[in-house]
Amino acid sequence: MKKSLLAATALVMAASAFTGCSKGGSLNKDKPLVFFNRQPSDPTSNKIDMTAMNWNDKTYYVGFDAAGGGAVQGKLITDYLASADPAKIDRNGDGKIGYVLCMGDAGHNDSKARTRGIREALQTWAGSYDSGNTKIGSVKVGNKTLKVVELEGKFMTGTDGSTWNANAATDAMGKWADMPELDMVISNNDGMAMGCLQASNYPAGLPIFGYDANADAIEAIGQGRLTGTVSQNTDAQATATLQVIRNLLDGEKGEAAYRKGIFEADRYGNKISAELTYEADTKAVKALNVAVNKDNWEQFKEGKRDPGIKQTNAEKKKVLLTIYNSADNFLSSSYLPALRYYAPLLNLDVTYVQGDGQNEASCLDKFTNLNNFDAYAINMVKTNSASDYTDKLKY
């Protein structure tokens, strides 16, 4: 009798493990799943992975308007040039604006969007995201119209294989600084821009533009070292990632799942102050981008949090969250601190696991004990790796 009872108990436990039941009885495949910062997509065609986005009715993406951000960065640069002194910008007086471009990741939608936005604004876009594939453009500088030449566009890959690498940018800048025709430096992100500024021979006063509005970049603008950057509303993104999860855990359905606390007050009276948009066809909540320069940099100083988000009395829930690269400048210095600030306010107990930025396994191997969590937030190493995570949530 005892043997039969033990055998039956073992079968029940095995079945429970196979079906992925948590303490609350929910199957892992039915729990809220939010991808953030890296939208599930094909790195070549940029086509959104709708199989991943339709994993269940509680799957969403939270990020920012990548294409719009590229345009904002491009306009930031052309606005600066339009009010500049041609004699000071064209350093060698050759009648051309020569610039170099720090590029992030050849397979990343954000890097592509920023590269295109920059090149279109400067009219050097030749229909390709590749390094070196550009045409001669033109831009208004003060009261003159000058030709524009991309002297070099380079993907910044570290010796360890990591992309968006600041050290690689420092090394590249050491060589670029000796170019007599160099008039401007542009970067796909702040990390690489700050890497360029680390070069010992960086030319004093040479205009340089980044993207992300990281704390050190904002400080550099205030010091006059960085010319401008673009804020992708980090706090709005981080809060929206957590807010969508909170809504779903509270049982919100349909439009309420992505509207509450984002476009209208939630049941606790919270609402994100920044403006966001929702793309129904891709189930994506996106923050808007803002140009940052010497005129408005103080509005983006570190430590300014959204007053629209206050402590809630929501039931505490557990969330497993992955970050693709522990060394990523934007995620580690801006996004992660925002998550850590807002998660307790929404009564979300978040477990953070971080990868190495190169191998998906560095995150997947820590994407474990899934039954212990009520929801999941995923930031992939590669944008086409969504199925690697959903495969682990099948049962």
GIUR-V149716 format. One record per pair of residues at least 12 apart in sequence whose C-alpha atoms are under 6 Angstrom apart, sorted by the first residue. I is the first residue (numbers start at 1). GAP is how many residues later the second one is. D is the distance in whole Angstrom. If there is no record, write none. Layout:
{{I/GAP/D} {I/GAP/D}}
//
This chain:
{{18/377/6} {19/376/4} {20/351/6} {20/375/5} {22/349/4} {22/350/6} {28/365/5} {29/364/5} {29/365/5} {31/344/6} {32/26/5} {32/343/5} {33/26/5} {33/343/5} {33/344/6} {34/25/6} {34/26/5} {34/27/6} {34/343/5} {35/26/5} {35/342/6} {35/343/5} {36/25/6} {36/26/5} {36/27/6} {36/343/5} {37/26/5} {38/341/6} {40/343/5} {40/344/6} {41/342/5} {41/343/5} {42/342/6} {43/64/4} {60/223/5} {61/223/5} {62/179/6} {62/222/6} {62/223/5} {62/224/6} {63/174/6} {63/223/5} {64/222/4} {64/223/4} {65/221/6} {65/223/6} {66/44/5} {66/47/6} {67/46/5} {69/220/6} {70/43/5} {70/44/4} {70/47/4} {71/46/5} {74/43/5} {74/44/4} {74/47/5} {81/60/5} {82/58/5} {82/59/5} {82/60/5} {83/59/5} {84/57/6} {84/58/5} {85/57/6} {86/55/6} {86/56/6} {95/51/6} {96/50/5} {96/51/5} {96/52/6} {97/51/5} {97/86/6} {98/50/6} {98/51/5} {98/52/6} {98/53/6} {98/83/6} {98/84/5} {98/85/5} {99/51/5} {99/52/6} {99/83/6} {99/84/6} {99/85/5} {99/86/6} {100/50/6} {100/51/5} {100/52/5} {100/53/6} {100/85/5} {101/52/4} {101/85/5} {101/86/6} {102/52/5} {102/85/4} {103/51/6} {103/52/4} {103/85/5} {104/51/6} {104/52/6} {104/59/6} {104/60/4} {104/84/6} {105/58/6} {122/15/6} {122/17/6} {123/14/4} {123/15/6} {124/12/5} {124/13/5} {131/22/5} {131/23/6} {132/21/6} {136/12/6} {136/13/5} {156/12/5} {162/196/6} {166/25/6} {166/26/4} {166/29/5} {169/23/5} {169/26/5} {169/27/5} {170/25/5} {170/26/5} {170/29/5} {173/23/5} {174/25/6} {177/25/6} {184/23/5} {184/24/6} {185/23/5} {186/22/6} {186/23/5} {187/23/5} {189/21/5} {189/22/4} {189/23/6} {190/20/4} {190/21/5} {190/22/6} {191/138/6} {193/17/5} {207/20/6} {208/18/6} {208/19/5} {209/18/6} {209/19/5} {209/20/6} {210/19/5} {211/18/5} {211/19/5} {212/18/5} {212/19/5} {213/16/6} {213/17/6} {213/18/5} {215/87/6} {228/64/6} {228/65/5} {229/63/5} {230/60/6} {230/61/5} {230/62/6} {231/58/6} {231/59/5} {232/57/5} {234/101/6} {235/103/6} {238/101/6} {244/14/6} {270/38/6} {270/39/5} {271/37/5} {272/36/6} {273/35/6} {276/12/6} {311/34/4} {312/33/6} {312/34/6} {316/31/5} {316/32/6} {317/31/5} {317/32/6} {318/30/6} {318/31/5} {318/32/6} {318/55/5} {318/56/5} {319/31/5} {319/54/5} {319/55/6} {319/56/5} {319/57/5} {320/30/6} {320/31/5} {320/56/5} {321/31/5} {321/55/6} {321/56/5} {321/57/6} {322/30/6} {322/31/5} {322/32/6} {322/56/5} {322/57/5} {323/31/5} {323/56/5} {324/30/6} {324/31/5} {324/33/5} {324/55/6} {324/56/5} {324/57/5} {325/29/6} {325/30/5} {325/31/5} {325/32/4} {326/28/5} {326/29/6} {357/24/6} {360/21/5}}
//
